């Protein structure tokens, strides 16, 4: 693995964004309140990975909106995701 690339970044580098998104949505469906912090951290890591590609920022925003629209995304989870993204903004 090249220096500076996380596993998520390598996955997205290989063009597997769709599969990654499906996996994260599957995880979203099975979250408990105790998993919210970890899930928010995954979203933050995903943002960094998406930004590797030229169209990544727009794709990340679309993906984030799909999470928000999901019936599995409770208000508290969405608040934690937003807080994590804000505290880790560049």
Biopython code that builds the backbone (N, CA, C, O; Angstrom):
import numpy as np
from Bio.PDB.StructureBuilder import StructureBuilder

atoms = [
    (1, "UNK", "N", (0.851, -1.172, 0.000)),
    (1, "UNK", "CA", (0.000, 0.000, 0.000)),
    (1, "UNK", "C", (0.896, 1.234, 0.000)),
    (1, "UNK", "O", (1.775, 1.347, 0.855)),
    (2, "UNK", "N", (0.699, 2.160, -0.932)),
    (2, "UNK", "CA", (1.529, 3.357, -0.978)),
    (2, "UNK", "C", (1.389, 4.181, 0.294)),
    (2, "UNK", "O", (0.339, 4.199, 0.935)),
    (3, "UNK", "N", (2.463, 4.853, 0.635)),
    (3, "UNK", "CA", (2.465, 5.703, 1.818)),
    (3, "UNK", "C", (1.356, 6.741, 1.714)),
    (3, "UNK", "O", (1.150, 7.344, 0.661)),
    (4, "UNK", "N", (0.647, 6.940, 2.817)),
    (4, "UNK", "CA", (-0.383, 7.971, 2.859)),
    (4, "UNK", "C", (-1.755, 7.518, 2.393)),
    (4, "UNK", "O", (-2.705, 8.301, 2.436)),
    (5, "UNK", "N", (-1.882, 6.292, 1.954)),
    (5, "UNK", "CA", (-3.186, 5.799, 1.512)),
    (5, "UNK", "C", (-3.749, 4.841, 2.552)),
    (5, "UNK", "O", (-3.080, 3.896, 2.969)),
    (6, "UNK", "N", (-4.976, 5.094, 2.962)),
    (6, "UNK", "CA", (-5.649, 4.171, 3.865)),
    (6, "UNK", "C", (-6.282, 3.070, 3.034)),
    (6, "UNK", "O", (-6.321, 3.153, 1.807)),
    (7, "UNK", "N", (-6.770, 2.057, 3.694)),
    (7, "UNK", "CA", (-7.455, 0.982, 2.989)),
    (7, "UNK", "C", (-8.656, 1.491, 2.214)),
    (7, "UNK", "O", (-8.927, 1.032, 1.105)),
    (8, "UNK", "N", (-9.375, 2.439, 2.797)),
    (8, "UNK", "CA", (-10.538, 3.015, 2.122)),
    (8, "UNK", "C", (-10.099, 3.725, 0.846)),
    (8, "UNK", "O", (-10.736, 3.583, -0.198)),
    (9, "UNK", "N", (-9.016, 4.486, 0.929)),
    (9, "UNK", "CA", (-8.530, 5.208, -0.246)),
    (9, "UNK", "C", (-8.114, 4.241, -1.346)),
    (9, "UNK", "O", (-8.389, 4.476, -2.523)),
    (10, "UNK", "N", (-7.453, 3.161, -0.964)),
    (10, "UNK", "CA", (-7.041, 2.174, -1.963)),
    (10, "UNK", "C", (-8.262, 1.533, -2.616)),
    (10, "UNK", "O", (-8.284, 1.315, -3.827)),
    (11, "UNK", "N", (-9.258, 1.239, -1.823)),
    (11, "UNK", "CA", (-10.483, 0.649, -2.353)),
    (11, "UNK", "C", (-11.104, 1.578, -3.387)),
    (11, "UNK", "O", (-11.513, 1.136, -4.460)),
    (12, "UNK", "N", (-11.172, 2.859, -3.063)),
    (12, "UNK", "CA", (-11.782, 3.808, -3.981)),
    (12, "UNK", "C", (-10.884, 4.072, -5.180)),
    (12, "UNK", "O", (-11.380, 4.312, -6.281)),
    (13, "UNK", "N", (-9.567, 4.033, -4.982)),
    (13, "UNK", "CA", (-8.637, 4.187, -6.097)),
    (13, "UNK", "C", (-8.885, 3.129, -7.160)),
    (13, "UNK", "O", (-8.698, 3.386, -8.349)),
    (14, "UNK", "N", (-9.293, 1.976, -6.751)),
    (14, "UNK", "CA", (-9.481, 0.863, -7.679)),
    (14, "UNK", "C", (-10.851, 0.885, -8.348)),
    (14, "UNK", "O", (-11.224, -0.070, -9.028)),
    (15, "UNK", "N", (-11.583, 1.941, -8.166)),
    (15, "UNK", "CA", (-12.856, 2.069, -8.862)),
    (15, "UNK", "C", (-13.990, 1.279, -8.253)),
    (15, "UNK", "O", (-14.959, 0.955, -8.940)),
    (16, "UNK", "N", (-13.888, 0.969, -6.997)),
    (16, "UNK", "CA", (-14.915, 0.173, -6.343)),
    (16, "UNK", "C", (-15.848, 1.019, -5.482)),
    (16, "UNK", "O", (-16.363, 0.544, -4.470)),
    (17, "UNK", "N", (-16.060, 2.248, -5.874)),
    (17, "UNK", "CA", (-16.895, 3.139, -5.066)),
    (17, "UNK", "C", (-18.298, 2.579, -4.874)),
    (17, "UNK", "O", (-18.857, 2.642, -3.779)),
    (18, "UNK", "N", (-18.851, 2.041, -5.927)),
    (18, "UNK", "CA", (-20.222, 1.532, -5.839)),
    (18, "UNK", "C", (-20.323, 0.422, -4.793)),
    (18, "UNK", "O", (-21.250, 0.410, -3.983)),
    (19, "UNK", "N", (-19.386, -0.490, -4.814)),
    (19, "UNK", "CA", (-19.383, -1.589, -3.849)),
    (19, "UNK", "C", (-19.194, -1.058, -2.435)),
    (19, "UNK", "O", (-19.855, -1.512, -1.501)),
    (20, "UNK", "N", (-18.296, -0.103, -2.280)),
    (20, "UNK", "CA", (-18.055, 0.497, -0.970)),
    (20, "UNK", "C", (-19.331, 1.160, -0.447)),
    (20, "UNK", "O", (-19.696, 0.989, 0.717)),
    (21, "UNK", "N", (-19.996, 1.906, -1.305)),
    (21, "UNK", "CA", (-21.229, 2.594, -0.912)),
    (21, "UNK", "C", (-22.288, 1.580, -0.494)),
    (21, "UNK", "O", (-22.988, 1.786, 0.498)),
    (22, "UNK", "N", (-22.407, 0.498, -1.236)),
    (22, "UNK", "CA", (-23.375, -0.544, -0.876)),
    (22, "UNK", "C", (-23.060, -1.139, 0.491)),
    (22, "UNK", "O", (-23.965, -1.374, 1.292)),
    (23, "UNK", "N", (-21.786, -1.382, 0.758)),
    (23, "UNK", "CA", (-21.385, -1.943, 2.057)),
    (23, "UNK", "C", (-21.718, -0.992, 3.200)),
    (23, "UNK", "O", (-22.214, -1.415, 4.244)),
    (24, "UNK", "N", (-21.445, 0.280, 3.000)),
    (24, "UNK", "CA", (-21.725, 1.262, 4.047)),
    (24, "UNK", "C", (-23.231, 1.380, 4.277)),
    (24, "UNK", "O", (-23.679, 1.488, 5.418)),
    (25, "UNK", "N", (-24.006, 1.360, 3.206)),
    (25, "UNK", "CA", (-25.462, 1.415, 3.381)),
    (25, "UNK", "C", (-25.967, 0.169, 4.101)),
    (25, "UNK", "O", (-26.892, 0.252, 4.910)),
    (26, "UNK", "N", (-25.372, -0.971, 3.815)),
    (26, "UNK", "CA", (-25.758, -2.197, 4.517)),
    (26, "UNK", "C", (-25.462, -2.057, 6.006)),
    (26, "UNK", "O", (-26.265, -2.459, 6.847)),
    (27, "UNK", "N", (-24.306, -1.486, 6.322)),
    (27, "UNK", "CA", (-23.951, -1.254, 7.727)),
    (27, "UNK", "C", (-24.949, -0.287, 8.368)),
    (27, "UNK", "O", (-25.342, -0.466, 9.521)),
    (28, "UNK", "N", (-25.348, 0.720, 7.625)),
    (28, "UNK", "CA", (-26.306, 1.704, 8.127)),
    (28, "UNK", "C", (-27.606, 1.033, 8.570)),
    (28, "UNK", "O", (-28.188, 1.414, 9.586)),
    (29, "UNK", "N", (-28.053, 0.053, 7.823)),
    (29, "UNK", "CA", (-29.312, -0.626, 8.139)),
    (29, "UNK", "C", (-29.243, -1.415, 9.439)),
    (29, "UNK", "O", (-30.275, -1.715, 10.038)),
    (30, "UNK", "N", (-28.038, -1.752, 9.877)),
    (30, "UNK", "CA", (-27.880, -2.596, 11.062)),
    (30, "UNK", "C", (-27.251, -1.862, 12.247)),
    (30, "UNK", "O", (-26.810, -2.498, 13.205)),
    (31, "UNK", "N", (-27.207, -0.548, 12.188)),
    (31, "UNK", "CA", (-26.592, 0.226, 13.266)),
    (31, "UNK", "C", (-27.461, 0.248, 14.514)),
    (31, "UNK", "O", (-28.690, 0.275, 14.454)),
    (32, "UNK", "N", (-26.774, 0.235, 15.639)),
    (32, "UNK", "CA", (-27.432, 0.533, 16.903)),
    (32, "UNK", "C", (-26.904, 1.889, 17.343)),
    (32, "UNK", "O", (-25.927, 2.389, 16.786)),
    (33, "UNK", "N", (-27.532, 2.470, 18.318)),
    (33, "UNK", "CA", (-27.108, 3.784, 18.787)),
    (33, "UNK", "C", (-25.644, 3.762, 19.240)),
    (33, "UNK", "O", (-24.940, 4.763, 19.108)),
    (34, "UNK", "N", (-25.194, 2.647, 19.762)),
    (34, "UNK", "CA", (-23.813, 2.519, 20.198)),
    (34, "UNK", "C", (-22.807, 2.520, 19.055)),
    (34, "UNK", "O", (-21.611, 2.702, 19.281)),
    (35, "UNK", "N", (-23.284, 2.317, 17.831)),
    (35, "UNK", "CA", (-22.412, 2.287, 16.652)),
    (35, "UNK", "C", (-22.283, 3.646, 15.967)),
    (35, "UNK", "O", (-21.491, 3.792, 15.036)),
    (36, "UNK", "N", (-23.041, 4.628, 16.409)),
    (36, "UNK", "CA", (-23.103, 5.905, 15.697)),
    (36, "UNK", "C", (-21.744, 6.592, 15.582)),
    (36, "UNK", "O", (-21.397, 7.104, 14.517)),
    (37, "UNK", "N", (-20.981, 6.605, 16.659)),
    (37, "UNK", "CA", (-19.687, 7.293, 16.630)),
    (37, "UNK", "C", (-18.745, 6.640, 15.616)),
    (37, "UNK", "O", (-18.067, 7.327, 14.852)),
    (38, "UNK", "N", (-18.712, 5.317, 15.620)),
    (38, "UNK", "CA", (-17.865, 4.606, 14.657)),
    (38, "UNK", "C", (-18.323, 4.878, 13.223)),
    (38, "UNK", "O", (-17.498, 5.093, 12.336)),
    (39, "UNK", "N", (-19.623, 4.867, 13.001)),
    (39, "UNK", "CA", (-20.145, 5.114, 11.660)),
    (39, "UNK", "C", (-19.789, 6.528, 11.203)),
    (39, "UNK", "O", (-19.422, 6.733, 10.046)),
    (40, "UNK", "N", (-19.896, 7.491, 12.096)),
    (40, "UNK", "CA", (-19.528, 8.871, 11.755)),
    (40, "UNK", "C", (-18.045, 8.943, 11.379)),
    (40, "UNK", "O", (-17.676, 9.678, 10.463)),
    (41, "UNK", "N", (-17.209, 8.198, 12.068)),
    (41, "UNK", "CA", (-15.776, 8.160, 11.736)),
    (41, "UNK", "C", (-15.544, 7.550, 10.356)),
    (41, "UNK", "O", (-14.661, 7.988, 9.619)),
    (42, "UNK", "N", (-16.325, 6.554, 10.017)),
    (42, "UNK", "CA", (-16.224, 5.935, 8.692)),
    (42, "UNK", "C", (-16.587, 6.949, 7.615)),
    (42, "UNK", "O", (-15.940, 7.010, 6.569)),
    (43, "UNK", "N", (-17.618, 7.740, 7.869)),
    (43, "UNK", "CA", (-18.034, 8.762, 6.902)),
    (43, "UNK", "C", (-16.923, 9.797, 6.713)),
    (43, "UNK", "O", (-16.661, 10.230, 5.591)),
    (44, "UNK", "N", (-16.274, 10.190, 7.804)),
    (44, "UNK", "CA", (-15.165, 11.153, 7.712)),
    (44, "UNK", "C", (-14.023, 10.565, 6.877)),
    (44, "UNK", "O", (-13.463, 11.250, 6.021)),
    (45, "UNK", "N", (-13.680, 9.306, 7.124)),
    (45, "UNK", "CA", (-12.619, 8.653, 6.347)),
    (45, "UNK", "C", (-13.020, 8.533, 4.879)),
    (45, "UNK", "O", (-12.187, 8.688, 3.986)),
    (46, "UNK", "N", (-14.281, 8.260, 4.641)),
    (46, "UNK", "CA", (-14.765, 8.144, 3.261)),
    (46, "UNK", "C", (-14.638, 9.472, 2.529)),
    (46, "UNK", "O", (-14.292, 9.498, 1.348)),
    (47, "UNK", "N", (-14.914, 10.572, 3.218)),
    (47, "UNK", "CA", (-14.786, 11.886, 2.572)),
    (47, "UNK", "C", (-13.364, 12.078, 2.052)),
    (47, "UNK", "O", (-13.169, 12.509, 0.915)),
    (48, "UNK", "N", (-12.388, 11.764, 2.868)),
    (48, "UNK", "CA", (-10.989, 11.908, 2.448)),
    (48, "UNK", "C", (-10.690, 11.009, 1.250)),
    (48, "UNK", "O", (-9.979, 11.406, 0.327)),
    (49, "UNK", "N", (-11.230, 9.815, 1.274)),
    (49, "UNK", "CA", (-10.988, 8.881, 0.176)),
    (49, "UNK", "C", (-11.675, 9.336, -1.109)),
    (49, "UNK", "O", (-11.086, 9.258, -2.188)),
    (50, "UNK", "N", (-12.890, 9.799, -1.004)),
    (50, "UNK", "CA", (-13.613, 10.264, -2.189)),
    (50, "UNK", "C", (-12.885, 11.431, -2.842)),
    (50, "UNK", "O", (-12.903, 11.565, -4.066)),
    (51, "UNK", "N", (-12.253, 12.268, -2.048)),
    (51, "UNK", "CA", (-11.615, 13.465, -2.580)),
    (51, "UNK", "C", (-10.353, 13.166, -3.377)),
    (51, "UNK", "O", (-9.747, 14.078, -3.939)),
    (52, "UNK", "N", (-9.956, 11.918, -3.433)),
    (52, "UNK", "CA", (-8.793, 11.533, -4.233)),
    (52, "UNK", "C", (-9.083, 11.701, -5.724)),
    (52, "UNK", "O", (-8.200, 12.074, -6.497)),
    (53, "UNK", "N", (-10.307, 11.426, -6.115)),
    (53, "UNK", "CA", (-10.655, 11.482, -7.532)),
    (53, "UNK", "C", (-11.245, 12.845, -7.878)),
    (53, "UNK", "O", (-11.807, 13.515, -7.011)),
    (54, "UNK", "N", (-11.124, 13.259, -9.130)),
    (54, "UNK", "CA", (-11.627, 14.579, -9.533)),
    (54, "UNK", "C", (-13.119, 14.784, -9.259)),
    (54, "UNK", "O", (-13.530, 15.874, -8.861)),
    (55, "UNK", "N", (-13.914, 13.762, -9.465)),
    (55, "UNK", "CA", (-15.361, 13.890, -9.256)),
    (55, "UNK", "C", (-15.775, 13.466, -7.851)),
    (55, "UNK", "O", (-16.964, 13.419, -7.537)),
    (56, "UNK", "N", (-14.808, 13.163, -7.020)),
    (56, "UNK", "CA", (-15.071, 12.608, -5.699)),
    (56, "UNK", "C", (-15.870, 13.493, -4.767)),
    (56, "UNK", "O", (-16.718, 12.994, -4.028)),
    (57, "UNK", "N", (-15.623, 14.790, -4.780)),
    (57, "UNK", "CA", (-16.346, 15.680, -3.871)),
    (57, "UNK", "C", (-17.846, 15.658, -4.162)),
    (57, "UNK", "O", (-18.659, 15.577, -3.242)),
    (58, "UNK", "N", (-18.203, 15.731, -5.426)),
    (58, "UNK", "CA", (-19.624, 15.681, -5.801)),
    (58, "UNK", "C", (-20.218, 14.316, -5.466)),
    (58, "UNK", "O", (-21.349, 14.227, -4.986)),
    (59, "UNK", "N", (-19.457, 13.253, -5.718)),
    (59, "UNK", "CA", (-19.941, 11.908, -5.397)),
    (59, "UNK", "C", (-20.139, 11.744, -3.894)),
    (59, "UNK", "O", (-21.109, 11.125, -3.457)),
    (60, "UNK", "N", (-19.223, 12.296, -3.108)),
    (60, "UNK", "CA", (-19.359, 12.203, -1.659)),
    (60, "UNK", "C", (-20.617, 12.929, -1.195)),
    (60, "UNK", "O", (-21.365, 12.415, -0.363)),
    (61, "UNK", "N", (-20.847, 14.119, -1.731)),
    (61, "UNK", "CA", (-22.044, 14.873, -1.345)),
    (61, "UNK", "C", (-23.315, 14.111, -1.707)),
    (61, "UNK", "O", (-24.265, 14.078, -0.925)),
    (62, "UNK", "N", (-23.334, 13.501, -2.883)),
    (62, "UNK", "CA", (-24.496, 12.691, -3.288)),
    (62, "UNK", "C", (-24.694, 11.516, -2.335)),
    (62, "UNK", "O", (-25.811, 11.221, -1.910)),
    (63, "UNK", "N", (-23.585, 10.853, -2.009)),
    (63, "UNK", "CA", (-23.640, 9.706, -1.108)),
    (63, "UNK", "C", (-24.122, 10.133, 0.275)),
    (63, "UNK", "O", (-24.936, 9.450, 0.895)),
    (64, "UNK", "N", (-23.615, 11.262, 0.749)),
    (64, "UNK", "CA", (-24.011, 11.771, 2.057)),
    (64, "UNK", "C", (-25.514, 12.062, 2.087)),
    (64, "UNK", "O", (-26.187, 11.775, 3.077)),
    (65, "UNK", "N", (-26.029, 12.627, 1.008)),
    (65, "UNK", "CA", (-27.468, 12.892, 0.942)),
    (65, "UNK", "C", (-28.271, 11.593, 0.915)),
    (65, "UNK", "O", (-29.371, 11.529, 1.462)),
    (66, "UNK", "N", (-27.721, 10.561, 0.278)),
    (66, "UNK", "CA", (-28.436, 9.277, 0.264)),
    (66, "UNK", "C", (-28.480, 8.674, 1.664)),
    (66, "UNK", "O", (-29.451, 8.008, 2.023)),
    (67, "UNK", "N", (-27.437, 8.902, 2.454)),
    (67, "UNK", "CA", (-27.453, 8.449, 3.849)),
    (67, "UNK", "C", (-28.532, 9.213, 4.611)),
    (67, "UNK", "O", (-29.325, 8.622, 5.344)),
    (68, "UNK", "N", (-28.551, 10.523, 4.431)),
    (68, "UNK", "CA", (-29.518, 11.365, 5.143)),
    (68, "UNK", "C", (-30.957, 10.958, 4.817)),
    (68, "UNK", "O", (-31.817, 10.950, 5.699)),
    (69, "UNK", "N", (-31.216, 10.622, 3.561)),
    (69, "UNK", "CA", (-32.571, 10.249, 3.138)),
    (69, "UNK", "C", (-32.976, 8.848, 3.591)),
    (69, "UNK", "O", (-34.160, 8.510, 3.586)),
    (70, "UNK", "N", (-32.009, 8.045, 3.977)),
    (70, "UNK", "CA", (-32.303, 6.675, 4.386)),
    (70, "UNK", "C", (-33.175, 6.653, 5.640)),
    (70, "UNK", "O", (-32.962, 7.432, 6.569)),
    (71, "UNK", "N", (-34.140, 5.767, 5.656)),
    (71, "UNK", "CA", (-34.995, 5.623, 6.838)),
    (71, "UNK", "C", (-34.194, 5.149, 8.046)),
    (71, "UNK", "O", (-34.615, 5.346, 9.186)),
    (72, "UNK", "N", (-33.052, 4.533, 7.805)),
    (72, "UNK", "CA", (-32.210, 4.039, 8.894)),
    (72, "UNK", "C", (-31.374, 5.136, 9.541)),
    (72, "UNK", "O", (-30.791, 4.931, 10.605)),
    (73, "UNK", "N", (-31.316, 6.292, 8.904)),
    (73, "UNK", "CA", (-30.509, 7.394, 9.434)),
    (73, "UNK", "C", (-31.367, 8.241, 10.368)),
    (73, "UNK", "O", (-32.126, 9.107, 9.934)),
    (74, "UNK", "N", (-31.228, 7.970, 11.640)),
    (74, "UNK", "CA", (-31.984, 8.707, 12.657)),
    (74, "UNK", "C", (-31.382, 10.096, 12.854)),
    (74, "UNK", "O", (-30.234, 10.342, 12.484)),
    (75, "UNK", "N", (-32.163, 10.994, 13.435)),
    (75, "UNK", "CA", (-31.701, 12.375, 13.646)),
    (75, "UNK", "C", (-30.412, 12.427, 14.453)),
    (75, "UNK", "O", (-29.514, 13.212, 14.146)),
    (76, "UNK", "N", (-30.319, 11.599, 15.478)),
    (76, "UNK", "CA", (-29.112, 11.601, 16.310)),
    (76, "UNK", "C", (-27.886, 11.155, 15.509)),
    (76, "UNK", "O", (-26.804, 11.723, 15.658)),
    (77, "UNK", "N", (-28.056, 10.148, 14.667)),
    (77, "UNK", "CA", (-26.945, 9.700, 13.822)),
    (77, "UNK", "C", (-26.531, 10.814, 12.873)),
    (77, "UNK", "O", (-25.341, 11.091, 12.723)),
    (78, "UNK", "N", (-27.501, 11.454, 12.233)),
    (78, "UNK", "CA", (-27.191, 12.531, 11.294)),
    (78, "UNK", "C", (-26.458, 13.675, 12.008)),
    (78, "UNK", "O", (-25.539, 14.272, 11.448)),
    (79, "UNK", "N", (-26.864, 13.971, 13.230)),
    (79, "UNK", "CA", (-26.185, 15.009, 14.013)),
    (79, "UNK", "C", (-24.738, 14.621, 14.294)),
    (79, "UNK", "O", (-23.841, 15.460, 14.209)),
    (80, "UNK", "N", (-24.510, 13.363, 14.627)),
    (80, "UNK", "CA", (-23.139, 12.907, 14.897)),
    (80, "UNK", "C", (-22.290, 12.935, 13.632)),
    (80, "UNK", "O", (-21.111, 13.287, 13.682)),
    (81, "UNK", "N", (-22.880, 12.568, 12.505)),
    (81, "UNK", "CA", (-22.147, 12.619, 11.234)),
    (81, "UNK", "C", (-21.745, 14.061, 10.933)),
    (81, "UNK", "O", (-20.590, 14.331, 10.602)),
    (82, "UNK", "N", (-22.695, 14.980, 11.047)),
    (82, "UNK", "CA", (-22.397, 16.392, 10.779)),
    (82, "UNK", "C", (-21.333, 16.934, 11.720)),
    (82, "UNK", "O", (-20.431, 17.653, 11.291)),
    (83, "UNK", "N", (-21.432, 16.594, 12.994)),
    (83, "UNK", "CA", (-20.444, 17.061, 13.969)),
    (83, "UNK", "C", (-19.056, 16.515, 13.633)),
    (83, "UNK", "O", (-18.065, 17.240, 13.717)),
    (84, "UNK", "N", (-18.987, 15.251, 13.255)),
    (84, "UNK", "CA", (-17.696, 14.641, 12.905)),
    (84, "UNK", "C", (-17.112, 15.293, 11.654)),
    (84, "UNK", "O", (-15.912, 15.558, 11.592)),
    (85, "UNK", "N", (-17.954, 15.551, 10.666)),
    (85, "UNK", "CA", (-17.473, 16.194, 9.443)),
    (85, "UNK", "C", (-16.995, 17.620, 9.723)),
    (85, "UNK", "O", (-15.986, 18.059, 9.172)),
    (86, "UNK", "N", (-17.718, 18.337, 10.576)),
    (86, "UNK", "CA", (-17.324, 19.709, 10.921)),
    (86, "UNK", "C", (-16.007, 19.731, 11.688)),
    (86, "UNK", "O", (-15.143, 20.565, 11.419)),
    (87, "UNK", "N", (-15.854, 18.824, 12.633)),
    (87, "UNK", "CA", (-14.640, 18.832, 13.454)),
    (87, "UNK", "C", (-13.426, 18.318, 12.690)),
    (87, "UNK", "O", (-12.289, 18.535, 13.107)),
    (88, "UNK", "N", (-13.664, 17.642, 11.582)),
    (88, "UNK", "CA", (-12.563, 17.123, 10.768)),
    (88, "UNK", "C", (-12.488, 17.802, 9.410)),
    (88, "UNK", "O", (-11.907, 17.257, 8.472)),
    (89, "UNK", "N", (-13.073, 18.989, 9.300)),
    (89, "UNK", "CA", (-13.044, 19.683, 8.009)),
    (89, "UNK", "C", (-11.658, 20.239, 7.754)),
    (89, "UNK", "O", (-10.895, 20.542, 8.672)),
    (90, "UNK", "N", (-11.367, 20.358, 6.482)),
    (90, "UNK", "CA", (-10.026, 20.834, 6.092)),
    (90, "UNK", "C", (-10.072, 22.294, 5.753)),
    (90, "UNK", "O", (-9.047, 22.879, 5.402)),
]
sb = StructureBuilder()
sb.init_structure("model")
sb.init_model(0)
sb.init_chain("A")
sb.init_seg("    ")
for serial, (resi, resn, name, xyz) in enumerate(atoms, 1):
    if name == "N":
        sb.init_residue(resn, " ", resi, " ")
    sb.init_atom(name, np.array(xyz, "f"), 0.0, 1.0, " ", f" {name:<3s}", serial, name[0])
structure = sb.get_structure()
